[in-house]
Structure formats: structure tokens, C-alpha cells
Amino acid sequence: MIFLISIYIFNTNKTTHEFITAPNVFNQDGEYFVYFWQEDCGYCQEIEANISDYEDSGLIPLYVVDMTKAANLEIWYDWEAHHEANDVMIGYIEAGEEVYEKEPDLYLNHPEIQYDIIINDDQIIAQHQTAFFNPSPTDLTSLDIMTTPALLYVSDTTQLVVGVEETLALLEQYK
């Protein structure tokens, strides 16, 4: 009996997210957060307890956008176009050997941009991994979610942060 009561209390005390879809990101009233999330995202799972705690006791509302839903796909960052515009061929494979036309360390040790060196077919490519995004989007056309977790603060101004530490730091300002 105690076991069943414990399960009931646990399940009724669980925080449930208030989900919205991408078209409603900028249509809520007043000051609020929008948390961009995916169930299978390891980093999202890492901060799930923090998000639930905020939902229970935070100062402003927090809405959640499930980035796996079809209605939300339009706000994903276009990584394909990003790579087409920013990746650099730095060498090629010839007779099974890597031949470099550009020094890979110039890319691997770049102070502002993260690159990965990949081999695609017979080309050696410095793959540009740093997204160009608007940190202050004001509508859907200026909002790009490059990864989860991401958190958008909406008020008279907006602020978009990406990553675990950045999300937690922004939430902490409104506890």
C-alpha cells in the first residue's frame, strides 16, 4: 500500500511541460522563456531537473518547443547550406595517401571557429562547425535553432542562448 501511495505521489508531483509550436514562439503574453528541447538529447536530459525546478518556482513562464515535431522543423538551422558555404577543401586522397594543399592545423587551431577534418569521397575537408545565428531574434524568420538545448528569453528585447551552461545561467537570472 505504501508503495502504491509513493508511486501516486511521485506521478502527481511531476512537472509537465507547457508545449507550444514554432509559430507560437513569439505570440505569448508578457515576458517569458521558450526552451528548445528534444527527448533524446543527452544535454537536455542532463538539465531536465533544472528545467523542472524552474517550471515549479521560476519568476516568468517557460514554454517548451519539441524540436522533433513536424510543426517545429522550420526553425532548425540549415546546416546543409552552412556547410556548402563555409566548408573548405584542404586536400585529397591519392593512391591511398593524404595530400594536403592547405595546412590542417590552421583550421584545427582556429581561435574563433571550430572545424572538423573529414574525408568525403577522395576530398579532405575542413568542416566548419560554428553556426552563425542571431542572438536576438524577434520573429520566426530571424530564429535559427542550431542544437538543443537552447533557451530564448522574450520581452521588450530577446536573447537566444545555446548549450547547457548558457541555458542554466540565463534561467538563474529569473529564479
Summary of the structure (lengths in Angstrom):
residues: 175
radius of gyration: 20.9
end to end distance: 37.0
largest distance: 72.1
contacts: 459
relative contact order: 0.19
helix: 34%
strand: 27%
